[in-house]
Amino acid sequence: MSERTAASRHLPFGLVLAVVVLGLVRIGQYYWREGVVLIGLALLIAAVLRLLVSDEQAGLIAVRGRGIDALLYSGLGIAVIVVAMTIIGGPFNR
């Protein structure tokens, strides 16, 4: 396995992780709703990437079978976004 293929195996996970880190930064800046939506979007990105790339290229986002991973990532991503968008009031009212 060459250095280039080893690095490309972790590219999908790196992309998802970068969006999660951006979401955590927004949460740390007290824009919790935007941060949580970004984390939900990261899960949706993981679902799309899991469907588009092969098992070998998926790297660390491949946990189970392709269909199950995509279903679980997209379901959890949608649930996180819906919950974040429907919370009204609370201590972080932004």
Secondary structure as UniProt FT lines:
FT   HELIX           3..9
FT   HELIX           11..28
FT   TURN            29..30
FT   HELIX           32..52
FT   HELIX           55..58
FT   HELIX           59..61
FT   HELIX           66..86
FT   TURN            91..92
//
